[in-house]
Amino acid sequence: MSSNDNEVGDTIHLVRSSKGKKPQYFEDPACDKLHSMLWAVIEELSVARDRIDALERTLEQHELTSVNEVDSYIPNDAAADARAERRRGYIRRITQCFADEANQLKRADPALEFEEVVKVTADEA
Amino acid sequence: MSNRQGTHDMLVQPIHDEMARQDFCQAMRAHLLDEVQAGSRSVFEGRVRAAFEKEQGREIKNRHDIRKAMTPDPYYRLYSASLRSTQNLMWDAIIDSVEREMPRLKTQFKKNHNSAKGSLTLDANLEIPRYHTAADIHLQPGAYHTDQTDDDVSAGAIFDRAIHMYGDGKFGPYSDVMGQVILGYLAEAHSSFKPKSVLDMGCTSGNSTLAYVDALPDATVHGVDVGGPCVRYAHARAESMGKAVHFSQQNAEHTNFGDESFDLVVSHILFHETSRKALRNIITECHRILRPGGIMCHLDIPQDRHCDDLYDSFMWDWEAYNNNETFCVVMRDMDYEAEAIEAGFESDKVSIWKTPFNWPLLVGIK
């Protein structure tokens, strides 16, 4: 028997929370929590896509597969490169809001406010 | 191109979904730093600078002004929250693998230890410095020093995987680039210097430590770190790669090595994880344990004075305010040369060398 209370049999539960005060980034602390949750979901979607990719490729190789086979699947360089490219595209899409904002500020002709565009369409400006 | 980590039998072996999570975190971090951070500069120049200067009636003077101006900005808030979330997810994804592999890693540690060419000396009574216990540095749960089981190697196993992901592979397959940089400096500036004894201070998982074993085959190499799980792991990792190093659990501020024990004392990104007093103690300790003619080399992130401009310097503080690398704020304004002279080095034997990737290397010759 182990003397450590984080151990059950062979299983050791490692610490998952870091010590230290977390900065609050948004006005409402709930937004910080929702943002963290969203990132975990974003991550998991990437994992699911990689999992499907592994299934497809192993099925293609053997016409049949097993969970263990997928767990030990290691992409060759070509597959790893293809995954990396797809992953970069995925990341670019989910961070497009940053690019939109930064690009807006880099424009020579700044975007008009909504009311200003209304005036343009009304031929008043 | 695939940018894989070099393997050895202590490296954690993620199964498919664990690896997919780690790959995602690595790619997301690289994207946030390369693309989204670059956009934050446009935000600063495009709207934040002018608003600050109008409100304050003066120009931006330093990086602290930029931080005050940028912290409430919606783009920067979302950037910081996203990068911090990615950092948290990175640790969690690695811990999944290490937790699952703990029985194998413990067994492998014992096996490597029993056939060791080097050595391991632990000190269960070592007082862990306050700058490590106050908050977990770079958000690593349990940090470097927390023993979570008997013969614990987890902090080292987690860090070894994390340093590769954190640097997006740029630290090399075995994450020893910083050691290579110091060796490159020594070859260039001190080509006749052939150290017979080397100490790596704050060695963590021993990545850069091993660069000295390869480059200096006649030298005896030591590594110290306050983290028991780190030196256990570093020891087993070095043995798995067939390299003899003497690791011990010690505080670099006050080691148990005798006066004039080493020809070369090095550290790699140690300074910014200490404190003002500790940094002074470390340099003083280097002077004590170096032999006459011996050299100390300390590599760390750019100080304020080494940055291209104020915005660049502001971004180097991000990790301090958002990633528990808090001492950066103070350290980046410290006068390294003055500290070395105060510690006993002669002024004409202290210098700062700018490394190929623009990080400063503090050099002192005894």
Interface residues (C-beta under 8 A of the other chain):
Chain A: S2 S3 N4 N6 E7 D10 T11 I12 H13 L14 V15 R16 S17 S18 K19 G20 K21 K22 P23 Y25 F26 D32 H35 S36 W39 A40 E43 E44 S46 V47 D50 R51 A54 V70 D71 S72 Y73 D77 A80 D81 R83 A84 R87 R88 I91 R92 T95 C97 F98 A99 E101 A102 N103 L105 K106
Chain B: M1 S2 R4 I15 H16 D17 A20 R21 D23 F24 C25 A27 M28 H31 L32 E35 V36 A38 G39 S40 S42 V43 E45 G46 R47 Y75 R77 L78 Y79 S80 A81 S82 R84 S85 T86 N88 L89 W91 D92 A93 I95 V98 E99 M102 P103 T133 A134 A135 D136 L139 Q140 P141 G142 A143 T146 Q148 T149 D150 S154 Y321 N322 N324
